[in-house]
Amino acid sequence: MGTGEHRTAADTPARPWDQDELLRLMDVQPDGPGRYTAPAHGTADRAVVEAGQLLADAVVAASKEIPDQRVASASMVFSRAARHDAGITIDLDVPHRGRTYSTVQARVTQDGKVRCAGLILMGADADGLIGHTAPMPDVPAPEEVPPFEQPGMRVGGRELRVVGDAYDWDPAHVGPPEMFVWIRFAEAPPAARLHAALMTQSVTHWTIAAALRPHAGYSEAMAHKTISTGISKATIAFHDEVDVTEWLLYATQVVYTGRGSAQSEGRVYSRSGRLVASTGVHGMIRPLVHRPGAADMLL
């Protein structure tokens, strides 16, 4: 290894989607100075790696590169889709390493081509001089929300509960451009960076669905069939410690749709009301144009 080339898994069936598989894909491993690699998942019906998984890869890589600081925030632009059937390389550059903050630039490549690039802010914690947080939304507790069993969203060891059945494939079901989702995992991963990775992987799931909600005649069921949707940029700021075995509330509000795009603001709360993270996600929503021979470029 170390060349950026990866053995393809094109003839290898994909593993079942479960918590262990997510961690295997996101716990990137060192492969030379400033370089980390993630394995292939294998062949799959939809071969595109989710944007949240790529962002989580970079978060883990930066955490390993500068282990004495924590990730304060991470932002990534997704330029080209990555596939599940081949491994991924994350190359890091550290233009500044300081006692208080460090800057890490990340490039994610596959088959020698850049798939996405990002900027990560690392920081050393300090005692808080002042403090306050935005209040947690008043939504039903997870026990009051039925489990979410949408095909294609099931991950073994992960529980999803969508408040108000807001993630609905019925194009006649309309509502405000927001989504409140409870998530927890069955087992605690062995390191704080992997708790952060599991939390990060889900932040890009809700923007497109929330953006489509107010518009009758459109739903997630149309994605990649008659409308072209995907995540083009995502940013996450980590505010407090996270334990993914406890219920986390993902609160997503789309503040703009138009010109073929959608922009959301999001917050992740612990069940007790601690603000664990805040997010910003930019998505694409456009008519689907089929180009013969073109790969699916949507994240």
Secondary structure as UniProt FT lines:
FT   TURN            10..11
FT   HELIX           19..26
FT   STRAND          29..30
FT   TURN            33..34
FT   STRAND          35..38
FT   HELIX           51..65
FT   TURN            67..68
FT   STRAND          70..78
FT   TURN            84..85
FT   STRAND          88..97
FT   STRAND          101..110
FT   TURN            111..112
FT   STRAND          113..123
FT   HELIX           142..144
FT   TURN            151..152
FT   STRAND          158..162
FT   HELIX           163..165
FT   TURN            171..172
FT   STRAND          178..185
FT   HELIX           192..201
FT   TURN            202..204
FT   HELIX           207..212
FT   TURN            213..214
FT   TURN            216..217
FT   HELIX           220..222
FT   TURN            224..226
FT   STRAND          227..238
FT   TURN            244..245
FT   STRAND          248..258
FT   TURN            259..260
FT   STRAND          261..270
FT   TURN            271..272
FT   STRAND          275..287
FT   TURN            292..293
//
